[in-house]
Amino acid sequence: MNLTKILTGVLLIASLFLAYRLYRSVQGTIEDRESISITESAIIEKLKLIREAEIVFQSVNGRYTANWDSLENFIKTGQVPIITRREEITQKSYGVEEVKVIIDTLGFVSAHDRIFKKIYTVNFPDNGIFMGFKVKEGDRVIKNQKPYSIKVGEKVNEPPMQDEGTITKLEPLKVGDEVRKGQPLMTMMDYMFNPNIDLSTLGNVPGQNGIKFEIFVGAVDKSGLKVQVIEVMDPKPVNPIRKPSNEAKNRKPLHFGSRVDVSTSGNWE
């Protein structure tokens, strides 16, 4: 074997080695980004749950809590009143009206249901003639599914669903009934968060063993009135660009709320 062949072989091996190193570098960067994206999505979902739980806790107790055990116990055993407000207007002399706001408690719902479940009504989108349901109570419908039909003018339409969920109630309608826009059609229920989450891990940051969210509860003065504030933050971001010192809001550690302003917005929104 002459020197030329030896050098050619060495250069080929070196080229292959460098190509592999470059591939692994690029592939490693892509995998790291995917891992960070997945972890941050889980962190955001957990922050949304904590935010909803704190808002409901505050509505019942008049304050936020910085104690994870208290928040967990509230979700498990708390009760939230179902309140309605109505006004009574009394005509006084000289055309003056006295408005009295009356607050009634109709009952209670569990804190778990109030936090985890979303209940909403689906209404008719147009005036027309009801042509029948294609679903029944207890069915789960998905987005863009067409669960009923309505005749508008000479055309029979099958409006697609804008959301998904489980049907808890169908209105007592018969084929041929005249309906109007905005009239209730069905009641739906869906979970905003995973109802099977282990609440004992509520304060744990996903993907970071042993790390808990940093939680701050306090009060600020707003025009002489003390108002509660809350901030919950990921103290050790997996994304290296997220630093407390960053000027850009979306480059700070994932968090919701503020220590100085009355807000519960998240910096991912």
SEKE-151804 format. One record per residue (C-alpha): residue in one letter; x, y, z. Coordinates in steps of 0.1 Angstrom, whole numbers, plus 2048, in hexadecimal, padded with zeros to 3 digits. Layout:
<r residuo="A" X="X" Y="Y" Z="Z"/>
...
// end
This chain:
<r residuo="M" X="800" Y="800" Z="800"/>
<r residuo="N" X="80F" Y="821" Z="7F5"/>
<r residuo="L" X="80E" Y="842" Z="809"/>
<r residuo="T" X="7F2" Y="851" Z="7F3"/>
<r residuo="K" X="7DA" Y="834" Z="7FC"/>
<r residuo="I" X="7E3" Y="837" Z="820"/>
<r residuo="L" X="7DC" Y="85D" Z="821"/>
<r residuo="T" X="7BC" Y="858" Z="80D"/>
<r residuo="G" X="7B0" Y="83E" Z="827"/>
<r residuo="V" X="7B9" Y="855" Z="844"/>
<r residuo="L" X="7A8" Y="873" Z="835"/>
<r residuo="L" X="789" Y="85E" Z="82D"/>
<r residuo="I" X="787" Y="852" Z="851"/>
<r residuo="A" X="78C" Y="875" Z="85E"/>
<r residuo="S" X="771" Y="882" Z="847"/>
<r residuo="L" X="758" Y="868" Z="852"/>
<r residuo="F" X="760" Y="86F" Z="877"/>
<r residuo="L" X="75B" Y="894" Z="873"/>
<r residuo="A" X="73B" Y="88F" Z="85F"/>
<r residuo="Y" X="72E" Y="879" Z="87B"/>
<r residuo="R" X="738" Y="893" Z="895"/>
<r residuo="L" X="726" Y="8AE" Z="882"/>
<r residuo="Y" X="707" Y="898" Z="87E"/>
<r residuo="R" X="706" Y="890" Z="8A3"/>
<r residuo="S" X="70A" Y="8B4" Z="8AB"/>
<r residuo="V" X="6ED" Y="8BF" Z="895"/>
<r residuo="Q" X="6D7" Y="8A1" Z="8A0"/>
<r residuo="G" X="6E0" Y="8A8" Z="8C5"/>
<r residuo="T" X="6D5" Y="8CC" Z="8C1"/>
<r residuo="I" X="6B4" Y="8C2" Z="8B1"/>
<r residuo="E" X="6AD" Y="8A8" Z="8CC"/>
<r residuo="D" X="6B6" Y="8C1" Z="8E8"/>
<r residuo="R" X="69D" Y="8DA" Z="8D9"/>
<r residuo="E" X="682" Y="8C0" Z="8D7"/>
<r residuo="S" X="688" Y="8B5" Z="8FB"/>
<r residuo="I" X="687" Y="8D9" Z="907"/>
<r residuo="S" X="667" Y="8DF" Z="8F4"/>
<r residuo="I" X="656" Y="8C0" Z="902"/>
<r residuo="T" X="661" Y="8C9" Z="926"/>
<r residuo="E" X="656" Y="8ED" Z="923"/>
<r residuo="S" X="634" Y="8E2" Z="916"/>
<r residuo="A" X="62F" Y="8CD" Z="935"/>
<r residuo="I" X="63A" Y="8E9" Z="94B"/>
<r residuo="I" X="622" Y="901" Z="93B"/>
<r residuo="E" X="605" Y="8E8" Z="93F"/>
<r residuo="K" X="60E" Y="8E5" Z="964"/>
<r residuo="L" X="610" Y="90A" Z="969"/>
<r residuo="K" X="5ED" Y="90E" Z="959"/>
<r residuo="L" X="5DF" Y="8F5" Z="972"/>
<r residuo="I" X="5F0" Y="906" Z="98F"/>
<r residuo="R" X="5E3" Y="928" Z="983"/>
<r residuo="E" X="5BF" Y="91B" Z="980"/>
<r residuo="A" X="5C1" Y="90B" Z="9A3"/>
<r residuo="E" X="5CE" Y="92B" Z="9B2"/>
<r residuo="I" X="5B3" Y="940" Z="9A2"/>
<r residuo="V" X="598" Y="92A" Z="9AF"/>
<r residuo="F" X="5A8" Y="928" Z="9D1"/>
<r residuo="Q" X="5AA" Y="94E" Z="9D2"/>
<r residuo="S" X="585" Y="951" Z="9C8"/>
<r residuo="V" X="57B" Y="93B" Z="9E6"/>
<r residuo="N" X="594" Y="947" Z="A00"/>
<r residuo="G" X="59B" Y="96B" Z="9F6"/>
<r residuo="R" X="5C0" Y="964" Z="9F3"/>
<r residuo="Y" X="5DA" Y="94F" Z="9E0"/>
<r residuo="T" X="5EE" Y="934" Z="9F1"/>
<r residuo="A" X="614" Y="92D" Z="9F0"/>
<r residuo="N" X="60F" Y="90B" Z="A01"/>
<r residuo="W" X="60E" Y="8EE" Z="9E9"/>
<r residuo="D" X="5FD" Y="8D7" Z="A03"/>
<r residuo="S" X="5E1" Y="8F1" Z="A08"/>
<r residuo="L" X="5DC" Y="8F4" Z="9E3"/>
<r residuo="E" X="5DC" Y="8CE" Z="9DE"/>
<r residuo="N" X="5C3" Y="8C9" Z="9FB"/>
<r residuo="F" X="5AC" Y="8E5" Z="9EC"/>
<r residuo="I" X="5AB" Y="8D3" Z="9CA"/>
<r residuo="K" X="5A3" Y="8B2" Z="9DB"/>
<r residuo="T" X="589" Y="8BD" Z="9F4"/>
<r residuo="G" X="580" Y="8E2" Z="9EE"/>
<r residuo="Q" X="55D" Y="8EE" Z="9E5"/>
<r residuo="V" X="556" Y="90C" Z="9CE"/>
<r residuo="P" X="535" Y="91E" Z="9D1"/>
<r residuo="I" X="51F" Y="923" Z="9B2"/>
<r residuo="I" X="516" Y="948" Z="9B4"/>
<r residuo="T" X="4FD" Y="95D" Z="9A0"/>
<r residuo="R" X="4FA" Y="982" Z="9A0"/>
<r residuo="R" X="4DB" Y="995" Z="999"/>
<r residuo="E" X="4D0" Y="9BA" Z="99C"/>
<r residuo="E" X="4B1" Y="9C8" Z="9AB"/>
<r residuo="I" X="4A9" Y="9EC" Z="99F"/>
<r residuo="T" X="493" Y="A02" Z="9B4"/>
<r residuo="Q" X="486" Y="A23" Z="9A6"/>
<r residuo="K" X="48C" Y="A3F" Z="9BE"/>
<r residuo="S" X="47F" Y="A63" Z="9BD"/>
<r residuo="Y" X="48B" Y="A7B" Z="9A2"/>
<r residuo="G" X="492" Y="A5F" Z="98A"/>
<r residuo="V" X="4AF" Y="A51" Z="99E"/>
<r residuo="E" X="4B3" Y="A2B" Z="99D"/>
<r residuo="E" X="4C1" Y="A16" Z="9BA"/>
<r residuo="V" X="4D3" Y="9F7" Z="9AF"/>
<r residuo="K" X="4D7" Y="9DB" Z="9C7"/>
<r residuo="V" X="4EE" Y="9BD" Z="9BF"/>
<r residuo="I" X="4E2" Y="99C" Z="9CD"/>
<r residuo="I" X="4F9" Y="97F" Z="9CF"/>
<r residuo="D" X="4EB" Y="95C" Z="9D2"/>
<r residuo="T" X="4FD" Y="93B" Z="9D8"/>
<r residuo="L" X="4EC" Y="920" Z="9C4"/>
<r residuo="G" X="501" Y="903" Z="9D1"/>
<r residuo="F" X="525" Y="8F6" Z="9D0"/>
<r residuo="V" X="53C" Y="8E4" Z="9B8"/>
<r residuo="S" X="55B" Y="8D2" Z="9C1"/>
<r residuo="A" X="57C" Y="8E5" Z="9BC"/>
<r residuo="H" X="589" Y="8C8" Z="9A7"/>
<r residuo="D" X="56C" Y="8CB" Z="98F"/>
<r residuo="R" X="56E" Y="8F1" Z="98E"/>
<r residuo="I" X="594" Y="8F0" Z="986"/>
<r residuo="F" X="596" Y="8D2" Z="96F"/>
<r residuo="K" X="574" Y="8D3" Z="95C"/>
<r residuo="K" X="568" Y="8EB" Z="941"/>
<r residuo="I" X="542" Y="8EB" Z="93C"/>
<r residuo="Y" X="534" Y="8FF" Z="920"/>
<r residuo="T" X="515" Y="901" Z="90A"/>
<r residuo="V" X="513" Y="8FD" Z="8E5"/>
<r residuo="N" X="4FA" Y="914" Z="8D4"/>
<r residuo="F" X="4E9" Y="914" Z="8B2"/>
<r residuo="P" X="4FD" Y="929" Z="899"/>
<r residuo="D" X="4DF" Y="933" Z="884"/>
<r residuo="N" X="4B9" Y="935" Z="883"/>
<r residuo="G" X="4AA" Y="917" Z="873"/>
<r residuo="I" X="499" Y="8F5" Z="876"/>
<r residuo="F" X="4A9" Y="8DB" Z="88C"/>
<r residuo="M" X="4AF" Y="8BB" Z="878"/>
<r residuo="G" X="4BB" Y="8A3" Z="894"/>
<r residuo="F" X="4D9" Y="898" Z="8A9"/>
<r residuo="K" X="4F3" Y="87F" Z="89E"/>
<r residuo="V" X="500" Y="87B" Z="8C1"/>
<r residuo="K" X="4F3" Y="872" Z="8E4"/>
<r residuo="E" X="4FA" Y="87D" Z="907"/>
<r residuo="G" X="51B" Y="86E" Z="914"/>
<r residuo="D" X="52B" Y="86E" Z="8F1"/>
<r residuo="R" X="54C" Y="87F" Z="8ED"/>
<r residuo="V" X="54E" Y="895" Z="8CE"/>
<r residuo="I" X="56E" Y="8A3" Z="8BF"/>
<r residuo="K" X="576" Y="8C4" Z="8AD"/>
<r residuo="N" X="567" Y="8C6" Z="88A"/>
<r residuo="Q" X="54E" Y="8A9" Z="891"/>
<r residuo="K" X="52B" Y="8B0" Z="884"/>
<r residuo="P" X="513" Y="8A5" Z="8A0"/>
<r residuo="Y" X="4F2" Y="8B4" Z="893"/>
<r residuo="S" X="4E2" Y="8C3" Z="875"/>
<r residuo="I" X="4CD" Y="8E2" Z="870"/>
<r residuo="K" X="4BA" Y="8EF" Z="852"/>
<r residuo="V" X="4C0" Y="913" Z="849"/>
<r residuo="G" X="4AA" Y="91F" Z="82D"/>
<r residuo="E" X="4AB" Y="903" Z="813"/>
<r residuo="K" X="4CD" Y="8F5" Z="81E"/>
<r residuo="V" X="4D4" Y="8DB" Z="839"/>
<r residuo="N" X="4F4" Y="8E3" Z="84B"/>
<r residuo="E" X="509" Y="8CE" Z="862"/>
<r residuo="P" X="51E" Y="8E7" Z="876"/>
<r residuo="P" X="53F" Y="8DA" Z="883"/>
<r residuo="M" X="549" Y="8DB" Z="8A8"/>
<r residuo="Q" X="561" Y="8F6" Z="8B2"/>
<r residuo="D" X="56C" Y="8E3" Z="8D1"/>
<r residuo="E" X="56C" Y="8C0" Z="8DF"/>
<r residuo="G" X="55E" Y="8B0" Z="8FE"/>
<r residuo="T" X="544" Y="898" Z="90C"/>
<r residuo="I" X="51F" Y="8A0" Z="908"/>
<r residuo="T" X="50E" Y="8A3" Z="92A"/>
<r residuo="K" X="4EC" Y="8B0" Z="91D"/>
<r residuo="L" X="4D9" Y="8B2" Z="8FD"/>
<r residuo="E" X="4BD" Y="8CB" Z="8FB"/>
<r residuo="P" X="49A" Y="8BB" Z="8F7"/>
<r residuo="L" X="497" Y="8C3" Z="8D2"/>
<r residuo="K" X="483" Y="8B1" Z="8B8"/>
<r residuo="V" X="488" Y="8AF" Z="892"/>
<r residuo="G" X="475" Y="8CC" Z="883"/>
<r residuo="D" X="478" Y="8E3" Z="8A0"/>
<r residuo="E" X="47E" Y="907" Z="897"/>
<r residuo="V" X="49E" Y="914" Z="8A8"/>
<r residuo="R" X="4AF" Y="936" Z="8AA"/>
<r residuo="K" X="4D3" Y="941" Z="8AA"/>
<r residuo="G" X="4E2" Y="940" Z="8CD"/>
<r residuo="Q" X="4C9" Y="926" Z="8DA"/>
<r residuo="P" X="4D9" Y="90B" Z="8EF"/>
<r residuo="L" X="4DF" Y="8EA" Z="8DD"/>
<r residuo="M" X="4F4" Y="8D5" Z="8F5"/>
<r residuo="T" X="50A" Y="8D7" Z="914"/>
<r residuo="M" X="52E" Y="8CB" Z="912"/>
<r residuo="M" X="549" Y="8C2" Z="92C"/>
<r residuo="D" X="56E" Y="8BE" Z="926"/>
<r residuo="Y" X="58C" Y="8BC" Z="93C"/>
<r residuo="M" X="5A4" Y="8DA" Z="93C"/>
<r residuo="F" X="5BF" Y="8C6" Z="94D"/>
<r residuo="N" X="5C7" Y="8A1" Z="952"/>
<r residuo="P" X="5AF" Y="896" Z="96E"/>
<r residuo="N" X="5C6" Y="879" Z="978"/>
<r residuo="I" X="5E4" Y="88F" Z="981"/>
<r residuo="D" X="5F6" Y="886" Z="9A1"/>
<r residuo="L" X="5EE" Y="8A5" Z="9B6"/>
<r residuo="S" X="60A" Y="89D" Z="9CE"/>
<r residuo="T" X="621" Y="8A8" Z="9B2"/>
<r residuo="L" X="60E" Y="8C8" Z="9AB"/>
<r residuo="G" X="62C" Y="8DE" Z="9B4"/>
<r residuo="N" X="646" Y="8C9" Z="9A2"/>
<r residuo="V" X="655" Y="8D7" Z="982"/>
<r residuo="P" X="651" Y="8BD" Z="966"/>
<r residuo="G" X="672" Y="8AE" Z="95A"/>
<r residuo="Q" X="686" Y="8BB" Z="977"/>
<r residuo="N" X="68A" Y="8A2" Z="993"/>
<r residuo="G" X="685" Y="8B1" Z="9B5"/>
<r residuo="I" X="680" Y="8D5" Z="9A8"/>
<r residuo="K" X="661" Y="8E7" Z="9B3"/>
<r residuo="F" X="651" Y="906" Z="9A4"/>
<r residuo="E" X="65A" Y="926" Z="9B7"/>
<r residuo="I" X="63A" Y="936" Z="9C4"/>
<r residuo="F" X="636" Y="959" Z="9D1"/>
<r residuo="V" X="616" Y="967" Z="9E1"/>
<r residuo="G" X="614" Y="98B" Z="9ED"/>
<r residuo="A" X="600" Y="9AB" Z="9EB"/>
<r residuo="V" X="606" Y="9CC" Z="9D9"/>
<r residuo="D" X="5F6" Y="9EF" Z="9DF"/>
<r residuo="K" X="5DF" Y="9FA" Z="9C3"/>
<r residuo="S" X="5D0" Y="A1C" Z="9C9"/>
<r residuo="G" X="5D1" Y="A16" Z="9EF"/>
<r residuo="L" X="5C2" Y="9F3" Z="9EC"/>
<r residuo="K" X="5D6" Y="9D4" Z="9F4"/>
<r residuo="V" X="5D3" Y="9BB" Z="9D8"/>
<r residuo="Q" X="5DF" Y="997" Z="9D8"/>
<r residuo="V" X="5FA" Y="98E" Z="9BE"/>
<r residuo="I" X="609" Y="96C" Z="9B5"/>
<r residuo="E" X="627" Y="960" Z="9A0"/>
<r residuo="V" X="62F" Y="93C" Z="999"/>
<r residuo="M" X="650" Y="935" Z="987"/>
<r residuo="D" X="666" Y="919" Z="97A"/>
<r residuo="P" X="686" Y="920" Z="98E"/>
<r residuo="K" X="69E" Y="90B" Z="979"/>
<r residuo="P" X="695" Y="90E" Z="953"/>
<r residuo="V" X="6A0" Y="8F1" Z="93D"/>
<r residuo="N" X="6A2" Y="90A" Z="920"/>
<r residuo="P" X="6C4" Y="91C" Z="923"/>
<r residuo="I" X="6B6" Y="93C" Z="913"/>
<r residuo="R" X="69D" Y="941" Z="930"/>
<r residuo="K" X="6AD" Y="958" Z="94A"/>
<r residuo="P" X="69D" Y="970" Z="963"/>
<r residuo="S" X="6B4" Y="98B" Z="956"/>
<r residuo="N" X="6A6" Y="989" Z="933"/>
<r residuo="E" X="694" Y="9A8" Z="927"/>
<r residuo="A" X="67C" Y="995" Z="910"/>
<r residuo="K" X="65E" Y="987" Z="923"/>
<r residuo="N" X="65D" Y="967" Z="90F"/>
<r residuo="R" X="682" Y="960" Z="917"/>
<r residuo="K" X="67D" Y="962" Z="93D"/>
<r residuo="P" X="677" Y="942" Z="951"/>
<r residuo="L" X="655" Y="934" Z="94B"/>
<r residuo="H" X="63D" Y="943" Z="965"/>
<r residuo="F" X="61B" Y="952" Z="96A"/>
<r residuo="G" X="610" Y="970" Z="97F"/>
<r residuo="S" X="625" Y="98C" Z="98D"/>
<r residuo="R" X="633" Y="998" Z="9AE"/>
<r residuo="V" X="62B" Y="9BC" Z="9A7"/>
<r residuo="D" X="60C" Y="9BC" Z="990"/>
<r residuo="V" X="5E9" Y="9AE" Z="993"/>
<r residuo="S" X="5EC" Y="993" Z="978"/>
<r residuo="T" X="5EB" Y="96E" Z="973"/>
<r residuo="S" X="5F6" Y="96E" Z="94F"/>
<r residuo="G" X="612" Y="956" Z="944"/>
<r residuo="N" X="630" Y="960" Z="931"/>
<r residuo="W" X="62A" Y="944" Z="917"/>
<r residuo="E" X="609" Y="955" Z="90C"/>
// end
